[in-house]
Amino acid sequence: MSSSGPAPEPFPFSVDLTSHEMLRRTHTMAALGPDWDPVAALRGEEEAYALLYSGLDAEQQRLYDELVAAGVLPGPGGGRAAS
């Protein structure tokens, strides 16, 4: 490698992914199909979350409450897409 002069200026490089993002969204909506109901999907998510943390014994409930208080887990009705 020779040191015959200053290093060349970096070539400006940019990529516009706008068209790719629109194509991705189009394919996503097509895959979901015309019967996809986002409100029902979010309601189902909320029901699944409630079921996941139902029926905890005393120790599990204590740990759950600690995790919610520490901000590790969202509390009931908060921090999830369905909220």
For each residue, the residues with C-beta under 8 A, 3 or more apart:
1:
2:
3:
4:
5:
6:
7:
8:
9:
10:
11:
12:
13:
14:
15:
16: 19
17: 20 21
18: 21 22
19: 16 22 23
20: 17 23 24
21: 17 18 24 25
22: 18 19 25 26
23: 19 20 26 27
24: 20 21 27 28
25: 21 22 28 29
26: 22 23 29 30
27: 23 24 30 31
28: 24 25 31 32
29: 25 26 32
30: 26 27 33
31: 27 28
32: 28 29 36
33: 30 36
34:
35:
36: 32 33 41
37: 40 41
38: 41 42
39: 42 43
40: 37 43 44
41: 36 37 38 44 45
42: 38 39 45 46 81 82
43: 39 40 46 47 82
44: 40 41 47 48
45: 41 42 48 49 80 81 82
46: 42 43 49 50 80 82 83
47: 43 44 50 51
48: 44 45 51 52
49: 45 46 52 53 80 82
50: 46 47 53 54 76
51: 47 48 54
52: 48 49
53: 49 50 56 64
54: 50 51
55:
56: 53 60 61 64
57: 60 61
58: 61 62
59: 62 63
60: 56 57 63 64
61: 56 57 58 64 65
62: 58 59 65 66
63: 59 60 66 67
64: 53 56 60 61 67 68 73
65: 61 62 68 69
66: 62 63 69 70
67: 63 64 70 72 73
68: 64 65 71 72 73 74 75
69: 65 66
70: 66 67
71: 68
72: 67 68
73: 64 67 68
74: 68 78 79 80 83
75: 68 78 79
76: 50
77: 83
78: 74 75 83
79: 74 75 83
80: 45 46 49 74 83
81: 42 45
82: 42 43 45 46 49
83: 46 74 77 78 79 80
